[in-house]
Amino acid sequence: MTSFKRLFVRWFGLVATAGILLIALHGVYMFQSQLSEWQRRSWIFTENLSSNLVRHLDSELVKASYIASAPYKAETYFPEVELLARLLGDQVDQTFLGYIPTGIALSGMDQLEGLWQVSSVFNPDGHPQFVTVREMEGSRYLIGVRMDPSPLLVTGEMGASPVLAGRDGRVIWADYGPVGRHFAARGWVDAGFLNGSTWGRGRTAQGLPFWARCFEVQNMRLLVTVPEREVLLNAVKGSMVPVFLSVAMFSLLFALYRLWRDQVEPDIRDISDFFRRMEGALGGIRCPEELSSVIDSLSEDMGRRMERCRMEEFHTMLSGVAAAMRVLWTQQEEINAYGEEVAAMNASLTESNEILRKREQIWGQTLQVANLVRSGYQAPDEVARIAETIREMLSAFGVVVDRLEGDTLIPVAYSGYDQGLPPEPVKLDSSLIGRAVREGLIWAEDVSKAEGYLPLHEAVVTEVAMGLYHMGRPVGGLTVSFTERRRRDETLLETLVPVASVLAGFLDASKSRQEIRESYYYLAQKLQEITGIYHNETEEHLSRIGTYASRIALDLGRTKTEAEEIGIFARLHDIGKLKVPHEVLSKPSGLTWDEFELVKRHTVWGAEILGEAEWLAMARRICLTHHEKWDGSGYPFGLSGVQIPWEGRVMALADIYDALRSRRAYKEGMSHEEAVRVILQGDGRTMPEHFSPEVLDWFRHNHPVMDSIFQRFKDRD
């Protein structure tokens, strides 16, 4: 919050800054505009000077041409031409005017070809001449003309004056102005002006600032100078309008300030004093009875202030405040009544909101487990998290979730109970939770009087036992324990019912999945035995393959479940050979191309034999890809790199190692050292690039483990 005075000071400062900035910007703009205009006119002036000088020199060239045709008339008619010599190459063939000896060789004549240049070299008294080399009368002539500055004596617009200099910057002639005298005294034009392509600023020895630009005229430099004081003077004249506007703005602001100070501020100060008095008076009221006398006193004070008020708007505002104060008493009573009612509603809403919040958190955790169960994921940790959430949200001492197996309840997850020893399994017919599984729900307000209660902790006073049912069948139980005595709470039960439903579904689904998984493992074992009988694979060979694959998978970071599954399903990798003719599989000699192509199809046939069951997905991938190679040279699909599933990469190494070590009808088995050399270095048929780099690196550092497994499950003779 700020006062008008401070606000006025801020605005005055802002306007002043804006005015000064406007004047400065306009001044810069006017200066640039004036300088640009002077530069434009100076450019015209320079063109005129250049034209005059060139015309003058060209007229002298005509005179020299006439002299060349009649040399004997040179001194009589054209005394300005001081040098005329005919050239033969770089040598002087004949001198008609001047003091250059005949036959002397002159250098640099090609630089004077067709151009005028000032030089004092060809004049014995050192007087500068305009010299050039031109072709006249069929011959080349060196021509020198006495330097006459009269063509440069042109009145410049706005005080512009010229300075003529050579290519090296030496001043040849300068106008007799203050700037011209400066350059004449120095004898040289600064390199910055001489080589610059734009206008530059300089200062004379007497401190007079000027602007100058150099132009090329023939082989000379013409420096045009413009005094700065005229530019500044015109810029200042052009800035008078914004200065006047700024002064007018400041005057208007000051007039507004005087109006505020004399007319508006007294009324505002009077009103502010009244409101401060009203704030103090109303703030000291301790009961409704005091409000009436306070309002009367404030109304009298307001009437006096309204008589002194000068501004109609403020008078109207005070009248509105008086009317508002008259109805204050009536509204105060209504507000008190409403306040009590709202306080009661807030307390009720707070309690309800807390219940809803707890339910939302418990049901959120439950929904996560429900989604996991529906997607086929097994998550015992999620059940423990739900138990923890129930305990925290219900302020319970402990929570236990049991799974029913036969006539026994086995704890799946628990939370609380000071995290002591986990609960023990209990029988249905000898426990409180067992009764709940049979009856549905038991609320034991005092566990010491409850039939069949088995103490979970000595601090438990009240316990809620709820049976878990799925599709009408009992599958487990839920126990919630409290250390304080609690009566039956229907709100709490409404919170637990959906949680119990999801937990029941999870326990039943987990049990079913485990039974299915064990059935598939049993099937895999039986299929392994059939495969071994058909194509002479020993039980030891299949055990080695499974153990190799399980160990490699575990070391490469796969989960314990994945390592266990690949250990089982690896034994089915060659089940497709059941469809290969027995005489081909047992052939002691090498296979023909057609026979080998037939054997290669065992990978696809193996996947077909296993079928589409979800639990055999890993077994199908093993059958299809255990002969694929990292470099893409394998079969049946020619997969390469990460296109090969991780199971196929692991099986490729395990299968090759055991094949190298095992004895066959057509070969003897290798030693461990020979097999390691073949896999890591290659032998033509088996090469390191056939294997995944990750799996090969594991083998390089852990191959003794493979030998240990081979020795443990060595074939019986």
MIRO-908878 format. One line per 10 residues: their letters; for each residue x, z, y of C-alpha. Coordinates in Angstrom, 1 decimal, padded with zeros to 4 digits. Example, Ala and Ser with C-alpha at 12.3 -4.5 7.8 and 13.67 -1.06 7.14 Angstrom:
REM MIRO-908878
AS	012.3 007.8 -004.5 | 013.7 007.1 -001.1
END
This chain:
REM MIRO-908878
MTSFKRLFVR	000.0 000.0 000.0 | 001.3 -000.8 003.5 | 000.2 -000.4 007.1 | -000.7 -003.2 009.5 | 002.4 -002.4 011.6 | 004.7 -002.9 008.6 | 002.7 -005.9 007.6 | 003.0 -007.3 011.1 | 006.8 -006.7 011.1 | 007.1 -008.5 007.8
WFGLVATAGI	005.0 -011.5 009.0 | 006.9 -011.6 012.3 | 010.2 -011.6 010.4 | 008.9 -014.3 008.1 | 007.7 -016.5 011.0 | 010.9 -015.9 012.9 | 013.0 -016.9 009.9 | 010.8 -019.9 009.3 | 011.1 -020.9 013.0 | 014.8 -020.5 013.1
LLIALHGVYM	015.1 -022.4 009.8 | 012.8 -025.1 011.1 | 014.9 -025.4 014.3 | 018.1 -025.5 012.3 | 016.8 -028.1 009.9 | 015.3 -030.2 012.7 | 018.6 -029.9 014.6 | 020.6 -031.1 011.6 | 018.1 -033.9 011.1 | 018.3 -034.9 014.8
FQSQLSEWQR	022.1 -034.8 014.7 | 022.2 -036.9 011.6 | 019.7 -039.3 013.1 | 021.7 -039.6 016.4 | 024.9 -040.0 014.5 | 023.4 -042.7 012.3 | 022.1 -044.5 015.4 | 025.5 -044.3 017.1 | 027.1 -045.5 014.0 | 024.7 -048.4 013.8
RSWIFTENLS	025.3 -049.4 017.4 | 029.1 -048.8 017.0 | 028.9 -051.2 014.0 | 027.4 -053.9 016.3 | 030.1 -053.0 018.9 | 032.8 -053.4 016.3 | 031.5 -056.8 015.2 | 031.5 -057.9 018.9 | 035.1 -056.6 019.3 | 036.2 -058.4 016.1
SNLVRHLDSE	034.5 -061.6 017.1 | 036.1 -061.5 020.6 | 039.5 -060.9 019.1 | 039.2 -063.6 016.5 | 037.9 -066.2 019.0 | 040.8 -065.3 021.3 | 043.3 -065.8 018.6 | 041.7 -069.0 017.4 | 041.9 -070.4 021.0 | 045.6 -069.6 021.0
LVKASYIASA	045.9 -071.4 017.7 | 044.5 -074.5 019.3 | 047.2 -074.2 022.0 | 049.8 -073.9 019.3 | 048.5 -077.0 017.6 | 048.8 -079.0 020.8 | 052.3 -077.7 021.3 | 053.2 -078.8 017.8 | 052.1 -082.3 018.7 | 053.9 -082.3 022.0
PYKAETYFPE	056.6 -079.6 021.9 | 058.2 -080.5 025.2 | 055.0 -079.4 027.1 | 054.9 -075.9 025.6 | 056.5 -073.8 028.4 | 054.7 -075.8 031.1 | 051.1 -075.5 029.9 | 050.8 -072.6 027.5 | 053.1 -069.7 028.3 | 051.1 -067.4 026.1
VELLARLLGD	052.5 -069.0 023.0 | 055.9 -067.3 022.6 | 056.8 -068.4 019.1 | 056.5 -071.8 017.3 | 058.7 -072.6 014.4 | 058.2 -075.3 011.7 | 058.8 -073.9 008.1 | 060.1 -075.6 005.1 | 059.3 -073.2 002.2 | 060.5 -069.8 003.4
QVDQTFLGYI	063.2 -071.3 005.7 | 062.9 -072.2 009.4 | 063.2 -076.0 009.7 | 063.0 -076.2 013.5 | 062.3 -073.7 016.3 | 060.3 -075.0 019.2 | 059.6 -071.7 021.0 | 061.1 -068.3 020.5 | 064.5 -067.0 019.3 | 064.5 -067.5 015.5
PTGIALSGMD	067.6 -069.4 014.4 | 067.1 -072.7 012.6 | 067.8 -072.5 008.8 | 067.2 -068.8 008.5 | 065.2 -067.7 005.4 | 062.1 -065.5 006.2 | 060.4 -063.3 003.5 | 056.8 -062.4 003.3 | 055.4 -065.6 004.9 | 052.8 -065.9 002.2
QLEGLWQVSS	051.2 -062.7 003.5 | 050.7 -064.3 006.9 | 049.1 -067.4 005.5 | 045.8 -068.0 007.4 | 045.7 -064.4 008.8 | 046.8 -062.9 012.1 | 049.0 -059.8 012.2 | 050.7 -057.9 014.9 | 054.5 -057.8 014.7 | 057.5 -057.2 017.0
VFNPDGHPQF	060.0 -058.5 014.5 | 060.2 -062.0 015.9 | 060.6 -061.0 019.6 | 064.0 -059.8 020.7 | 062.6 -057.4 023.4 | 060.4 -055.7 020.8 | 057.2 -056.7 022.5 | 054.4 -056.9 019.9 | 053.0 -060.4 019.1 | 050.1 -061.8 017.2
VTVREMEGSR	051.8 -063.9 014.4 | 050.4 -066.1 011.7 | 051.4 -069.0 009.4 | 049.1 -072.1 009.7 | 049.3 -075.8 008.6 | 049.2 -078.2 011.5 | 050.2 -081.9 011.8 | 051.0 -081.9 008.1 | 053.5 -079.1 008.3 | 053.5 -075.3 008.1
YLIGVRMDPS	054.2 -073.4 011.3 | 055.0 -069.8 012.2 | 053.1 -069.1 015.4 | 053.5 -066.1 017.7 | 051.2 -065.4 020.6 | 051.8 -062.8 023.3 | 049.6 -059.8 022.7 | 046.7 -059.7 025.2 | 044.3 -056.7 024.8 | 041.7 -058.2 027.2
PLLVTGEMGA	039.4 -059.3 024.3 | 039.2 -055.7 023.3 | 038.2 -054.5 026.8 | 034.5 -054.6 026.0 | 032.2 -051.9 027.3 | 031.1 -050.0 024.3 | 027.6 -048.6 023.9 | 027.3 -044.9 024.4 | 030.9 -044.5 025.0 | 032.3 -046.1 021.9
SPVLAGRDGR	036.0 -047.2 022.3 | 038.4 -049.2 020.1 | 041.9 -048.5 018.8 | 043.9 -051.4 017.3 | 046.5 -050.6 014.5 | 048.6 -052.3 011.9 | 048.0 -052.1 008.2 | 050.5 -049.2 008.1 | 048.5 -047.2 010.7 | 050.9 -047.8 013.7
VIWADYGPVG	048.9 -047.9 016.9 | 049.2 -051.3 018.6 | 046.7 -050.9 021.4 | 044.3 -048.2 022.4 | 041.5 -048.0 025.0 | 042.3 -045.9 028.0 | 039.7 -043.3 027.3 | 040.3 -039.6 026.2 | 040.2 -040.6 022.5 | 042.3 -043.7 023.1
RHFAARGWVD	044.9 -041.7 024.9 | 045.0 -039.3 022.0 | 045.9 -042.1 019.5 | 048.2 -043.8 022.0 | 050.1 -040.5 022.4 | 050.4 -040.0 018.6 | 051.3 -043.6 017.9 | 049.6 -043.5 014.4 | 046.1 -043.5 013.0 | 045.6 -040.7 010.4
AGFLNGSTWG	045.5 -041.9 006.8 | 042.1 -040.3 006.3 | 040.7 -042.6 009.0 | 042.8 -045.6 008.0 | 041.8 -045.6 004.3 | 038.3 -044.2 004.6 | 035.2 -046.2 003.9 | 032.8 -044.0 005.9 | 032.6 -042.2 009.2 | 034.9 -039.2 009.6
RGRTAQGLPF	035.2 -036.4 012.2 | 038.3 -035.7 014.2 | 039.5 -033.8 017.3 | 041.8 -034.9 020.1 | 044.9 -032.8 021.1 | 042.7 -031.5 024.0 | 040.1 -030.3 021.5 | 037.5 -033.1 022.1 | 035.6 -033.8 018.9 | 034.9 -037.4 017.9
WARCFEVQNM	033.6 -039.6 015.0 | 035.6 -042.6 013.9 | 035.6 -045.4 011.3 | 038.2 -048.0 010.5 | 037.4 -051.7 010.0 | 039.7 -054.5 008.7 | 040.2 -057.4 011.2 | 042.5 -060.1 009.7 | 045.6 -058.2 008.7 | 045.0 -055.4 011.2
RLLVTVPERE	042.9 -052.3 011.4 | 040.3 -051.7 014.2 | 039.4 -048.0 014.6 | 036.1 -047.5 016.5 | 035.7 -044.0 018.0 | 032.5 -042.3 019.2 | 032.6 -039.0 021.2 | 030.5 -036.2 019.6 | 029.3 -034.5 022.8 | 026.7 -037.3 023.4
VLLNAVKGSM	025.4 -037.0 019.9 | 025.0 -033.3 020.2 | 023.3 -033.6 023.6 | 020.7 -036.0 022.2 | 020.2 -033.9 019.1 | 019.5 -030.8 021.3 | 017.0 -032.8 023.4 | 015.3 -033.9 020.3 | 015.0 -030.3 019.1 | 013.1 -029.0 022.1
VPVFLSVAMF	009.7 -029.6 020.5 | 010.2 -027.3 017.5 | 011.8 -024.7 019.8 | 008.7 -024.8 022.0 | 006.4 -024.5 018.9 | 008.3 -021.5 017.6 | 008.1 -019.7 020.9 | 004.4 -020.4 021.0 | 004.0 -019.0 017.5 | 005.9 -015.8 018.5
SLLFALYRLW	003.7 -015.4 021.6 | 000.5 -015.8 019.5 | 001.7 -013.1 017.0 | 002.6 -010.7 019.8 | -000.9 -011.2 021.4 | -002.5 -010.5 018.0 | -000.5 -007.3 017.7 | -001.6 -006.1 021.2 | -005.2 -006.8 020.3 | -004.8 -004.8 017.0
RDQVEPDIRD	-003.0 -001.9 018.7 | -005.6 -001.5 021.6 | -008.9 -002.4 019.8 | -008.7 -002.2 016.0 | -006.1 000.5 015.2 | -007.9 003.5 017.0 | -011.1 002.9 014.9 | -009.2 002.5 011.7 | -007.2 005.7 012.4 | -010.4 007.6 013.1
ISDFFRRMEG	-012.1 006.4 009.9 | -008.9 007.2 007.9 | -009.0 010.8 009.3 | -012.7 011.1 008.3 | -012.0 010.0 004.7 | -009.1 012.4 004.3 | -011.4 015.2 005.5 | -014.1 014.1 003.1 | -011.6 014.0 000.2 | -010.5 017.5 000.9
ALGGIRCPEE	-014.1 018.8 001.3 | -015.5 017.2 -001.9 | -012.4 018.1 -003.9 | -013.0 021.8 -003.3 | -016.6 021.8 -004.6 | -016.9 024.0 -007.7 | -020.7 023.8 -008.2 | -023.6 021.5 -007.3 | -025.0 024.1 -004.8 | -022.0 023.6 -002.5
LSSVIDSLSE	-022.5 019.8 -002.3 | -025.5 019.9 000.1 | -023.8 021.9 002.8 | -020.6 019.8 002.5 | -022.7 016.6 002.9 | -024.5 018.0 006.0 | -021.1 018.8 007.7 | -019.6 015.4 006.8 | -022.7 013.6 008.1 | -022.5 015.4 011.5
DMGRRMERCR	-018.8 014.5 011.8 | -019.5 010.9 010.8 | -022.2 010.6 013.6 | -019.7 011.7 016.2 | -017.1 009.2 015.0 | -019.7 006.4 014.9 | -020.4 007.0 018.6 | -016.7 006.4 019.4 | -016.4 003.3 017.2 | -015.7 000.1 019.1
MEEFHTMLSG	-015.9 -002.4 016.2 | -019.4 -003.4 014.9 | -018.1 -004.0 011.4 | -016.6 -000.4 011.2 | -019.8 001.0 012.5 | -021.7 -000.8 009.7 | -019.3 000.5 007.1 | -019.7 004.1 008.2 | -023.5 003.8 008.1 | -023.2 002.6 004.5
VAAAMRVLWT	-021.0 005.6 003.6 | -023.6 008.0 005.1 | -026.3 006.4 003.0 | -024.2 006.7 -000.1 | -023.5 010.4 000.5 | -027.2 011.1 000.8 | -027.9 009.9 -002.8 | -024.7 011.6 -004.1 | -026.5 014.8 -005.1 | -029.2 013.0 -007.2
QQEEINAYGE	-026.7 010.9 -009.0 | -024.4 013.8 -009.7 | -027.0 015.5 -011.8 | -027.6 012.4 -013.8 | -023.9 011.9 -014.3 | -023.5 015.4 -015.7 | -026.2 014.7 -018.3 | -024.8 011.4 -019.2 | -021.3 012.9 -019.5 | -022.4 015.4 -022.1
EVAAMNASLT	-024.2 012.7 -024.1 | -021.2 010.3 -024.0 | -018.8 013.1 -025.1 | -020.9 013.7 -028.1 | -021.0 010.0 -028.9 | -017.3 009.6 -028.4 | -016.6 012.4 -030.9 | -018.9 010.8 -033.4 | -017.3 007.4 -032.9 | -013.8 008.8 -033.2
ESNEILRKRE	-014.7 010.4 -036.5 | -016.3 007.2 -037.8 | -013.4 005.0 -036.5 | -010.9 007.2 -038.4 | -013.0 006.9 -041.6 | -013.1 003.1 -041.1 | -009.4 002.9 -040.4 | -008.6 004.7 -043.6 | -010.9 002.6 -045.6 | -009.5 -000.6 -044.1
QIWGQTLQVA	-005.9 000.4 -045.0 | -006.9 001.4 -048.6 | -009.0 -001.7 -049.1 | -006.2 -003.9 -047.6 | -003.7 -002.7 -050.2 | -006.4 -003.1 -052.9 | -007.1 -006.7 -051.8 | -003.4 -007.5 -052.2 | -003.5 -006.3 -055.8 | -006.7 -008.3 -056.4
NLVRSGYQAP	-005.1 -011.5 -055.2 | -002.0 -010.9 -057.3 | -004.1 -010.2 -060.4 | -006.1 -013.4 -059.8 | -002.9 -015.5 -059.4 | -001.5 -014.2 -062.7 | 001.2 -012.0 -061.2 | 001.9 -008.6 -062.8 | 002.6 -006.0 -060.2 | 002.8 -002.3 -061.4
DEVARIAETI	004.6 -001.5 -058.2 | 001.5 -002.6 -056.3 | -000.6 000.0 -058.2 | 001.9 002.7 -057.2 | 001.6 001.5 -053.6 | -002.2 001.8 -053.7 | -001.9 005.3 -055.1 | 000.4 006.3 -052.2 | -002.0 004.8 -049.7 | -005.0 006.6 -051.1
REMLSAFGVV	-003.1 009.9 -051.0 | -002.0 009.4 -047.4 | -005.4 008.2 -046.1 | -007.5 010.8 -047.8 | -004.9 013.6 -047.0 | -004.9 014.3 -050.8 | -002.2 016.3 -052.6 | -001.8 013.8 -055.4 | -003.2 010.6 -057.0 | -002.9 009.4 -060.6
VDRLEGDTLI	-003.9 006.1 -062.2 | -004.2 006.1 -066.0 | -004.5 003.2 -068.5 | -006.6 003.7 -071.6 | -005.0 002.9 -075.0 | -007.1 003.8 -077.9 | -008.2 007.4 -077.3 | -005.3 008.3 -075.0 | -004.9 007.9 -071.2 | -001.4 006.9 -070.3
PVAYSGYDQG	-000.3 007.3 -066.6 | 000.6 003.9 -065.0 | 001.4 005.2 -061.4 | 001.1 008.4 -059.5 | 001.9 009.8 -056.0 | 002.3 013.2 -054.6 | 002.2 016.5 -056.5 | 005.5 017.2 -054.7 | 006.9 014.3 -056.7 | 007.6 016.5 -059.6
LPPEPVKLDS	007.6 015.4 -063.3 | 005.2 012.5 -064.0 | 001.9 013.4 -065.6 | 001.7 013.5 -069.4 | -000.6 011.3 -071.5 | -003.9 013.1 -072.3 | -006.7 012.6 -074.9 | -010.2 011.5 -073.9 | -011.9 014.4 -075.7 | -009.7 017.2 -074.3
SLIGRAVREG	-009.3 016.5 -070.5 | -011.3 016.4 -067.3 | -010.3 012.7 -066.7 | -011.4 011.9 -070.2 | -014.8 013.3 -069.4 | -014.9 011.2 -066.3 | -014.0 008.0 -068.4 | -017.0 008.9 -070.7 | -019.4 010.0 -067.9 | -018.3 007.9 -064.9
LIWAEDVSKA	-017.5 010.5 -062.2 | -016.7 014.2 -062.0 | -016.3 016.1 -058.7 | -014.6 019.4 -059.6 | -014.9 021.5 -056.4 | -013.1 024.4 -058.2 | -010.8 023.1 -061.0 | -010.4 026.6 -062.3 | -014.1 026.5 -063.4 | -014.0 022.8 -064.6
EGYLPLHEAV	-014.3 022.2 -068.3 | -011.3 020.4 -069.9 | -009.1 020.6 -066.7 | -005.4 020.2 -067.6 | -003.3 021.5 -064.6 | -001.4 018.8 -062.9 | 000.1 021.2 -060.3 | -000.6 024.9 -059.6 | -001.6 024.1 -056.0 | -004.6 021.9 -056.9
VTEVAMGLYH	-007.9 023.4 -056.0 | -010.4 020.4 -055.9 | -010.1 017.3 -058.1 | -012.1 014.0 -058.1 | -011.9 012.2 -061.5 | -013.3 008.7 -061.7 | -013.6 006.4 -064.8 | -012.3 002.8 -064.4 | -014.5 000.2 -066.0 | -014.1 -003.6 -066.4
MGRPVGGLTV	-017.0 -005.7 -067.7 | -018.7 -002.6 -069.0 | -015.6 -001.4 -070.9 | -013.6 001.7 -070.0 | -010.0 000.7 -069.2 | -008.5 003.8 -067.5 | -009.1 006.6 -065.0 | -008.4 007.5 -061.3 | -007.6 011.1 -060.3 | -007.5 012.4 -056.7
SFTERRRRDE	-006.3 016.0 -056.2 | -006.7 018.3 -053.1 | -005.1 021.7 -052.4 | -008.1 022.9 -050.3 | -011.6 023.4 -051.5 | -013.7 020.3 -050.8 | -017.4 019.7 -051.3 | -018.7 016.4 -052.6 | -018.1 013.7 -049.9 | -020.2 010.5 -050.3
TLLETLVPVA	-018.1 008.7 -047.7 | -015.0 009.4 -049.7 | -016.6 008.1 -052.8 | -017.8 004.9 -051.0 | -014.2 004.3 -050.1 | -012.9 004.8 -053.7 | -015.6 002.7 -055.5 | -014.2 -000.8 -054.6 | -010.6 000.4 -055.2 | -011.6 001.7 -058.7
SVLAGFLDAS	-013.1 -001.7 -059.5 | -010.0 -003.6 -058.6 | -007.7 -001.2 -060.4 | -009.9 -001.5 -063.5 | -009.6 -005.3 -063.4 | -005.8 -005.1 -062.9 | -005.4 -002.7 -065.9 | -007.5 -004.9 -068.1 | -005.8 -008.1 -067.1 | -002.4 -006.6 -067.6
KSRQEIRESY	-003.3 -005.5 -071.1 | -004.7 -008.9 -071.9 | -001.6 -010.7 -070.6 | 000.7 -008.5 -072.5 | -001.2 -009.2 -075.7 | -001.1 -013.0 -075.0 | 002.6 -012.8 -074.2 | 003.4 -011.0 -077.5 | 001.3 -013.6 -079.4 | 003.3 -016.4 -077.9
YYLAQKLQEI	006.6 -014.7 -078.7 | 005.4 -014.3 -082.3 | 004.5 -018.0 -082.3 | 007.8 -019.0 -080.9 | 009.6 -017.1 -083.6 | 007.6 -018.7 -086.4 | 008.1 -022.2 -084.9 | 011.9 -021.4 -084.8 | 011.8 -020.7 -088.5 | 010.0 -024.0 -089.3
TGIYHNETEE	012.5 -026.0 -087.1 | 015.5 -024.4 -088.9 | 014.1 -025.2 -092.3 | 013.4 -028.8 -091.4 | 016.8 -029.8 -090.0 | 019.2 -027.2 -091.4 | 019.6 -025.1 -088.3 | 020.6 -021.6 -089.4 | 019.0 -018.4 -088.1 | 022.4 -017.4 -086.7
HLSRIGTYAS	022.6 -020.7 -084.7 | 019.2 -020.1 -083.1 | 020.1 -016.5 -082.4 | 023.3 -017.5 -080.7 | 021.5 -020.1 -078.6 | 019.0 -017.6 -077.4 | 021.6 -014.9 -076.7 | 023.9 -017.4 -074.8 | 021.0 -018.5 -072.6 | 019.7 -015.0 -071.9
RIALDLGRTK	023.2 -013.7 -070.9 | 023.9 -016.7 -068.6 | 020.5 -016.4 -066.9 | 020.9 -012.7 -066.3 | 024.4 -013.1 -064.8 | 023.3 -015.9 -062.5 | 020.7 -013.6 -060.9 | 017.5 -014.4 -062.8 | 015.0 -011.6 -063.4 | 015.0 -009.5 -066.6
TEAEEIGIFA	011.7 -011.2 -067.5 | 013.1 -014.7 -067.1 | 016.2 -013.8 -069.1 | 014.0 -012.4 -071.9 | 011.8 -015.5 -071.9 | 014.7 -018.0 -072.0 | 016.2 -016.0 -074.9 | 013.0 -016.5 -076.9 | 012.1 -020.1 -075.9 | 015.7 -021.4 -076.1
RLHDIGKLKV	015.3 -021.2 -079.9 | 012.6 -023.9 -079.7 | 014.8 -026.4 -077.8 | 015.0 -028.8 -080.9 | 011.5 -028.3 -082.2 | 010.8 -032.0 -081.4 | 013.2 -033.0 -084.3 | 010.3 -032.2 -086.6 | 009.0 -035.7 -085.8 | 012.4 -037.3 -086.5
PHEVLSKPSG	012.8 -038.7 -090.1 | 014.7 -036.2 -092.2 | 017.0 -038.9 -093.6 | 018.2 -039.7 -090.0 | 018.8 -036.0 -089.1 | 020.7 -035.4 -092.3 | 022.7 -038.6 -092.3 | 026.4 -037.7 -092.9 | 027.8 -040.8 -091.1 | 027.4 -042.0 -087.5
LTWDEFELVK	024.0 -043.1 -086.3 | 023.1 -046.6 -085.3 | 021.9 -047.4 -081.8 | 018.3 -047.5 -082.9 | 018.7 -044.3 -084.9 | 020.2 -042.5 -081.9 | 017.4 -043.7 -079.6 | 015.0 -042.3 -082.1 | 016.8 -038.9 -082.2 | 016.8 -038.8 -078.3
RHTVWGAEIL	013.0 -038.8 -078.3 | 012.9 -035.4 -079.9 | 013.0 -034.0 -076.3 | 009.7 -035.5 -075.4 | 008.2 -034.8 -078.8 | 009.1 -031.1 -078.5 | 007.1 -030.8 -075.3 | 004.2 -032.6 -076.9 | 004.3 -030.2 -079.9 | 004.2 -027.1 -077.7
GEAEWLAMAR	001.1 -028.4 -075.8 | -000.2 -027.4 -072.3 | -000.4 -023.6 -072.7 | 000.6 -021.7 -069.5 | 002.9 -019.3 -071.3 | 004.9 -022.1 -072.9 | 005.8 -023.8 -069.6 | 009.5 -022.6 -069.8 | 009.7 -023.8 -073.4 | 008.5 -027.2 -072.4
RICLTHHEKW	011.0 -027.5 -069.6 | 013.8 -026.4 -072.1 | 012.7 -029.1 -074.6 | 012.6 -031.9 -072.0 | 015.8 -031.1 -070.0 | 018.4 -029.5 -072.3 | 020.1 -032.9 -072.8 | 020.0 -033.8 -069.0 | 023.5 -033.9 -067.3 | 024.4 -032.9 -063.7
DGSGYPFGLS	025.9 -036.4 -063.0 | 022.6 -038.1 -064.1 | 024.0 -039.6 -067.4 | 021.8 -037.5 -069.7 | 018.4 -038.2 -071.3 | 015.4 -038.6 -071.5 | 014.8 -039.0 -067.7 | 018.4 -039.4 -066.3 | 017.8 -036.4 -064.0 | 020.8 -035.3 -061.8
GVQIPWEGRV	021.8 -032.3 -059.7 | 019.0 -029.9 -058.7 | 016.4 -032.2 -060.1 | 017.2 -030.5 -063.4 | 015.3 -027.2 -063.8 | 017.5 -024.1 -064.0 | 016.6 -023.6 -067.7 | 017.8 -027.0 -068.6 | 021.2 -026.4 -066.8 | 021.7 -023.2 -068.7
MALADIYDAL	020.7 -024.7 -072.1 | 023.0 -027.7 -071.6 | 026.1 -025.5 -071.6 | 024.8 -023.2 -074.3 | 023.9 -026.1 -076.7 | 027.2 -028.0 -076.2 | 029.3 -024.9 -076.7 | 027.6 -023.9 -079.9 | 027.7 -027.6 -081.2 | 031.5 -027.7 -080.6
RSRRAYKEGM	032.0 -024.4 -082.4 | 029.6 -025.0 -085.4 | 030.5 -026.8 -088.6 | 028.4 -029.9 -089.6 | 028.3 -032.2 -092.6 | 030.3 -034.8 -090.6 | 032.8 -032.5 -088.8 | 034.5 -029.1 -088.8 | 033.9 -026.5 -086.1 | 036.4 -026.1 -083.2
SHEEAVRVIL	038.1 -022.9 -082.2 | 037.0 -021.1 -079.1 | 040.1 -022.3 -077.2 | 039.5 -025.9 -078.1 | 035.8 -025.7 -077.1 | 036.8 -024.1 -073.7 | 039.3 -026.9 -073.1 | 036.8 -029.7 -073.9 | 034.1 -028.2 -071.6 | 036.5 -027.4 -068.7
QGDGRTMPEH	038.7 -030.5 -068.9 | 036.7 -033.0 -071.0 | 037.4 -035.2 -074.0 | 035.7 -038.4 -073.0 | 032.3 -037.6 -074.6 | 031.9 -034.2 -073.0 | 033.1 -033.9 -069.3 | 033.0 -031.1 -066.7 | 030.7 -033.2 -064.4 | 028.0 -033.0 -067.1
FSPEVLDWFR	027.3 -029.4 -066.2 | 025.9 -027.6 -063.2 | 028.9 -026.3 -061.0 | 027.3 -022.9 -060.9 | 026.9 -022.6 -064.7 | 030.4 -024.2 -065.2 | 032.0 -021.7 -062.9 | 030.3 -018.8 -064.8 | 031.7 -020.2 -068.1 | 035.2 -020.5 -066.5
HNHPVMDSIF	035.3 -016.8 -065.8 | 033.2 -015.5 -068.7 | 033.8 -017.7 -071.7 | 035.1 -014.8 -073.8 | 031.5 -013.5 -073.8 | 030.4 -016.8 -075.5 | 033.1 -016.2 -078.2 | 031.9 -012.6 -078.7 | 028.3 -013.8 -079.2 | 029.4 -016.5 -081.6
QRFKDRD	031.4 -014.0 -083.7 | 028.5 -011.6 -083.8 | 026.0 -014.2 -085.1 | 028.5 -016.2 -087.2 | 027.0 -018.5 -089.9 | 027.0 -017.0 -093.4 | 028.8 -019.1 -096.0
END
